[in-house]
Amino acid sequence: MFTSFYSLSARPFVKEIKSEKMFPSSSHQELLARLSYLKDNKGIGMVVGEAGAGKTSSLRAFAASLNPALYRAVYFPLSTVTVTDFYRGLAYNLGLLPAFRKVDLFRQIQEAIQDLYSGKKVTPLIVLDELQLASTQFLSDLHLLFNFSMDSENPFILVLCGLPALSMKLSLTHNQPLNQRLMMRYQMDGLSKEETKGYLEHHMRLAGANYPIFSDSAIEAISLVSRGWPRLINNLATTSLIFGYQKGLKTIDEDAVRQAAVELGM
């Protein structure tokens, strides 16, 4: 495989990278700062960005930074589940045996969150992903579910995550009860050309590269084609390395990147 050809000790650009080894892009650092603010003040925040922007990776890094004795992280990708499916999934992730009726699930979840916060001094961190797919009914239920003590306290941290369409959906009149409760909003941007260069070099160093494998023209092409989105950079760089290995290229040039982009349909 290309790892031995390029004298690498590991495969680069894998998503299994440890949180502490993630590339500290300006967007990633800013999101962590916003999440830290939300942690200190509790309540509801929203993170949006294009597919592959690194939203989930940054949220994973934030969750990993929390003291497990003081915080309990729950990640729930909405996808296209029903409201009741969501209630049951959230109850299960909170360590509960889900009740059958929706009204009982509602009570179970609220009591579990309150017990964690007040009884065990543990703050639940709940991340709901893919929320751009949420129905109006779901968002309405979400507003009610996370209303404690007549909206006088927030014994939780709730992060709503999704594509930019989520922001537009919440701005609609019928979603204002939830939209107005957002304490933090952030939209992730792609990496700049300079950050893309740093990102590539960072991941290649982690993989054990001992010389520059991507030429300057290749890096510029990757930045242009990927538009700075980390997932696209990963796919493009990996495919370029495979192509370079097949062609016996010790250095990845612009043509290799273009060939990889064609293969990926980019």
N, C-alpha and C positions, 0 to 999 in steps of 0.2 A: 504494500500500500504506500501512499505518498509520504507517510510519516517517516519511514526508514530512508526513503529517497532523499528527503530534505533533512535527515539527521535529527528528527524531532523525537523527544522522549514521550510525548503524548499527542493526542489529536487536538488541534486547536478549534476554537469557535464552537464548543459544545455548550449546551444549555445547563448541564449539570455543574457548572462552575460554582464554587463556594461564594457565599455572599460577600465575605471580606476581600475576595479577589476580583470583584466586579470592577470594570473600568469606571472611574469617577468622573463621568461627563458632567457638564454644567447642569443639564436637565435632571440627571439622577441626583446630584447633590442638592439642587433646589427642592426637588420633591421630598427628599429625606428631611429637609429643614421644615417644609410645610407639614409633614406628618408628625414631626417632633412637636410642633405647635399644637396640632390636634391632640396629641397624646397628653400634653400638659393641661389642655382645656376641656378635653372630652367632647363628645357630640358627633355630628355627621360631617363628613368631607367627601369631595368628589374628585376623581382623577380620570381625565380623558386623554386620548391620544390615538393615533392611527395604529392599525394592526402592526405588531412588530416594533413598536416604539420603546418597549422595555418597561411597560407599566407593571406587569406582574412580577418581573424580576426585581424591580425596585421595592415593590411592596413586600416581597419575600425577604429582601435584605433588611427592611425595616422591622418586620416581624422577628427575624433572627436576632436583632439587636436588643430586643426586649427581655427583661428578666422573667423567666418562666414562672417564678414564684409570685410575681405581681401581675402578670398578664396572661390571658388565655386566648390564643389566636385561632380563629375559625375562618377557613377559606371556602367559599361556596360559589361555584360558577353557575350562573342562572341558566344559561342556554335557553331552552324553550319549555321549561317545566311549568306546571300550573302553580297557582298561588298555594294550594294545599300541599303540593309536592315540595315547594320551598319551605313551608312551615315544618313539614315532617323532616326534611333534610337538615334544617337548622337545629331542630330539637335533637336529632340524632348526633349532630356534631357538638352539641353542648352536653353530651353524655346522658341524654334522656331516652326513655322508652316512649316514642311518640304516641300520643293519644289518637283516637280515631276521628273525632269531630274537630272541625276547624276552630270552634270556639274554645275547646279544651286545649288544643295546641297553642293558641294565642296565650292563654293563661299560663301554660307550662313554660313557655319561652320567657315570658316576662318575669315569672317567679324565679326561674333559673338565673337570669341575668342579675336580678336584684339580690339573690342569695350569694352569687359569686362576689358581687361588689360590696354589699353591706356585711354579709356574714363571713366571707372568707378573705375579704380585702384583695380580691383579684378582679382586675378590670378586663372584661371581654373585649377583644379586638375582632370585629367581624368584617371580613372583606367580601363584598358581593361583586362578582365579575360578570362581564357580558351584559350589563344592565341596559344597553341600548335596545335589547330585545324585550324589555319589560313592557307589559300592558299597563294601561291607565289604572285598571283595578289593582294590579300588583303594587304600583307606586303609591296608590291610596292606602292600601293595607300596610305598606312599609311605614308610612307616616304614622299610622295609628299604633303599630306594633312597637315602635321606638319612642312612644310618648309615655313618660313616667311621671307619676305624682303631678298630674295636670300640667305637664311640660315644665316642671320647676327644677328638674335635675336630669343629668345625663350619666347614668351608671354604666357607660359603654363607650367604645370608639367604633363607629361604623363608617366604612369607606365604600363608596359607590364607585365602581370602575367600569369603563367601557369606551367605545368609540366616540368620536366627537358628536355623533347624533344624540348621545345621552344628554349632553348639555342643552341642545335645542329642544329635546323632549321635555326636560324639566322646566324650561322657560315658558311652556304653554300655560295658559290661565288655570286649567283644571289641575295642574301639578304644582301650583304655587305653595300650598301648605308644606310640601316636602322641600321645594326649592328654597323657600325662605328660611329653612332651618339649617341650611348648609353653612358651616363655620369656616370651611376651607375649600377652595377650588383651585385646581391646577391642570393645565394642559401641557403634556410633554411634547417637546420638539425633537426633530431629528438632529443628528450630530453635524457639526460644521465640517468643512474639509479638513481643518487642522485636527479636530477631534477624531475624525475618521482615521486619519494617519496614526494618531496616538492609540486609538482603539485597536487597529490592526497590529501595531507593534507590541502593545500590551499583551494581546492574546498569543502572539507568536512567541514572546518571551516566556509566558506561562507554559507553552508547549515545548520549550527548550531550544528554540532557534538560536544559533550562534552567529548568524550573519543576516543581513537584510534580504529577505526572500521576495518581497513585493517591491518592484521598482517605483519611482515617483510617479511615472505615467500610469502605472497600474493602480496605484492608490487614488490618483485623481479620477480615473475611470470608475473605480468602485464607488467613490463618493458621489459621482454624477449619476450613475445608474441606480444606486440604492437610495438616493436622496437622503442619506444619513440615517436611515432606519436600521437599528442594530440587527434585527432578524434577517433583513435582506443582505446586509453586509456579511453576516455569517454564512448565508447560503451561497452568496456570490464568491466570497473568498475561498470557501471549501471546494466549490466546483472548479474554481480557477486552479487550485492546488492539484486536484485530480487530473485536470487537463494538462497542467504543466508536467506532472509525473508521466503521463502517457506520451507526451512529446519530448521528454528528456530535457525540460527546461530547468536549469538551476535557479533562474530568477524569473518570477512571474512578470510578464510585460503587459502592455495595454491590449495587445491582440489576444492574449490568453483570457483576459477579463471579458473582452467582447465576445469571444467564443463561448465562454461560460454563461454570459447573459443571454445569448441566443438559445443555448441549451435549456436554460431556466424559463425562457419565455418572458424575459424582462426587457 
